[in-house]
């Protein structure tokens, strides 16, 4: 998949288009946080990035939260050679995803068994992939980790699912070697998130592009 089939034009065609994309961004980020909360609550493993954060924290005097923020900063630094642009979506990502995840954790009880936790995790994984497509296609800028993915897609010309799977797999291996916790959910996330985002992102983007073009045509009349 080439970059031009993944991203919308930067310029907004109309106020209606801008509002619709902003709403899409906020819904996508809210659902992203809900998905994270569901996967954490499921209790069958953390994501590869959390494996890395826990592993680094265990090898240093830094806490998990600080390491998570530092990892995000390092990922943002990797945007520089990729020439990724920081947008409003990048800022909103940092502000909205965490509270949304915390709200979900507060509302959803601990599953009674793995037979409840496993489907909860799988639903969260699918929801996260769908939410990723929503907020990236809104074209206000991706979050740190998703921006690394989209930047590499643009540079390499590889498909989204290949790039995302390589990123998650690499992070998982490094985190595991550092002593981070790995569960069944961790492996499912590493192997499943790439193909699922590759399924949702281009389809959502095409629909958004078509809608933006229709709105642009109305303005041009």
C-alpha positions in Angstrom: 0.0 0.0 0.0 1.4 3.4 -1.0 1.2 6.4 1.3 -1.2 8.3 -0.9 -3.8 5.6 -0.3 -3.5 5.8 3.4 -3.7 9.6 4.1 -6.1 12.3 3.4 -5.0 15.7 2.0 -3.8 18.0 4.7 -5.9 20.9 3.8 -9.6 20.9 4.8 -12.0 21.5 2.0 -14.8 23.0 4.1 -15.9 23.8 7.6 -18.3 20.8 7.5 -15.4 18.5 6.5 -13.2 19.9 9.3 -15.9 19.3 11.9 -16.7 15.8 10.7 -13.0 14.9 10.7 -12.6 16.4 14.2 -15.5 14.3 15.5 -14.1 11.2 13.8 -10.7 11.9 15.5 -12.3 12.3 19.0 -14.5 9.1 18.6 -11.5 7.2 17.3 -9.3 8.2 20.3 -12.0 7.5 22.8 -12.6 4.0 21.4 -8.8 3.5 21.3 -8.7 4.1 25.1 -11.7 1.9 25.6 -10.0 -0.9 23.7 -6.8 -0.5 25.8 -8.9 -0.7 29.0 -10.6 -3.9 27.8 -7.4 -5.6 26.9 -5.8 -4.7 30.2 -8.9 -5.8 32.2 -9.0 -9.1 30.3 -5.9 -10.2 32.2 -4.3 -12.5 29.6 -1.3 -10.4 28.7 -0.2 -6.8 28.0 0.7 -5.3 24.7 4.3 -5.5 23.3 4.9 -1.8 24.1 3.9 -2.5 27.7 6.2 -5.5 27.8 9.0 -3.2 26.8 8.1 -0.5 29.3 7.9 -3.1 32.2 11.2 -4.7 31.0 13.0 -1.3 31.0 11.5 -0.3 34.3 12.8 -3.6 35.8 16.3 -2.9 34.6 16.4 0.7 35.9 15.3 2.8 38.9 12.5 4.4 36.8 8.9 3.7 37.3 6.6 2.1 34.7 4.8 5.4 33.9 8.0 7.4 33.5 9.4 4.7 31.2 6.2 4.7 29.1 6.5 8.4 28.6 10.2 8.2 27.8 9.5 5.5 25.2 6.9 7.8 23.6 9.5 10.5 23.5 12.0 8.2 21.8 9.5 7.1 19.3 8.7 10.7 18.5 12.4 11.4 17.9 12.3 8.6 15.4 9.8 10.7 13.5 12.5 13.1 12.6 14.3 11.0 9.9 10.9 9.8 8.7 9.8 13.5 8.3 6.5 12.8 10.1 4.4 15.8 11.0 3.1 16.3 14.5 -0.6 17.3 14.4 -3.5 18.1 16.6 -4.3 14.4 16.7 -0.9 13.7 18.2 -1.7 16.1 21.1 -5.2 14.7 21.6 -3.8 11.2 21.6 -1.7 12.1 24.6 -4.7 13.8 26.4 -7.7 11.5 25.7 -6.5 7.9 25.4 -5.3 7.6 29.0 -8.5 8.9 30.6 -10.7 6.8 28.3 -8.7 3.7 29.3 -9.0 4.6 33.0 -12.8 5.1 32.6 -13.1 1.7 31.0 -11.1 0.1 33.8 -13.3 1.7 36.4 -16.5 0.5 34.7 -15.6 -3.0 33.6 -15.2 -5.6 36.3 -12.4 -8.2 36.4 -13.5 -11.2 34.3 -14.6 -14.2 36.3 -12.5 -16.6 34.2 -10.2 -16.8 31.2 -13.2 -17.8 29.1 -14.6 -14.3 29.7 -11.2 -12.6 29.6 -10.1 -14.0 26.3 -13.1 -12.8 24.2 -12.8 -9.5 26.0 -9.2 -9.2 24.9 -10.0 -10.2 21.3 -12.9 -7.7 21.1 -10.5 -5.0 22.5 -7.9 -5.9 19.9 -10.4 -5.6 17.0 -11.8 -2.3 18.5 -8.3 -0.9 18.9 -7.6 -1.6 15.2 -10.8 -0.1 14.1 -10.3 3.0 16.3 -6.7 3.4 14.9 -8.2 3.5 11.4 -10.8 6.1 12.5 -8.4 8.6 14.1 -5.6 8.2 11.5 -8.0 8.7 8.6 -9.2 11.9 10.2 -5.8 13.2 9.2 -5.0 15.3 12.2 -1.8 13.5 12.9 -1.2 10.0 14.4 0.0 9.2 17.9 3.7 8.4 18.5 3.5 4.6 17.8 1.0 4.8 14.9 3.1 7.7 13.4 6.1 5.4 13.4 4.1 2.9 11.5 2.7 5.3 9.0 6.1 6.9 8.5 7.7 3.6 7.7 4.9 2.7 5.4 5.6 5.9 3.4 9.3 5.4 3.4 9.4 1.6 2.6 6.2 1.3 0.5 5.4 -1.9 2.4 1.9 -2.8 3.4 0.5 -1.5 6.7 0.1 -5.0 8.2 3.7 -5.9 7.4 5.2 -2.8 9.0 3.0 -2.9 12.1 3.7 -6.6 12.7 7.4 -6.0 12.4 7.3 -3.1 14.8 5.2 -5.0 17.4 7.3 -8.1 17.0 10.6 -6.3 17.5 9.3 -4.4 20.5 8.0 -7.7 22.0 11.4 -9.5 21.5 13.3 -6.6 23.1 10.9 -6.3 26.0 11.0 -10.1 26.6 14.8 -10.1 26.6 14.7 -7.3 29.2 12.4 -9.4 31.4 9.0 -7.9 30.5 5.9 -10.1 31.1 4.6 -12.0 28.1 1.2 -13.7 28.0 -1.1 -15.2 25.4 -2.7 -11.8 24.8 0.8 -10.3 24.1 1.4 -12.7 21.3 -2.1 -12.3 19.9 -1.6 -8.5 19.9 1.8 -8.7 18.2 0.5 -11.0 15.5 -3.0 -9.6 15.1 -2.8 -5.8 15.3 -1.0 -5.4 12.0 -3.3 -7.4 9.8 -6.4 -5.9 11.5 -5.2 -2.3 11.0 -4.3 -3.2 7.5 -7.9 -4.3 7.1 -9.6 -1.3 8.6 -7.3 1.7 7.8 -7.6 1.7 3.9 -11.3 1.1 4.0 -12.0 3.9 6.5 -9.7 6.2 4.6 -11.4 5.6 1.3 -14.8 6.4 2.8 -13.4 9.6 4.4 -11.8 10.7 1.2 -15.0 10.1 -0.7 -17.0 12.1 1.9 -14.4 14.9 1.7 -14.6 15.0 -2.0 -18.4 15.2 -1.9 -18.2 18.1 0.5 -15.6 19.9 -1.6 -17.9 19.6 -4.6 -20.7 21.2 -2.7 -18.5 24.1 -1.7 -17.3 24.5 -5.3 -20.8 25.0 -6.7 
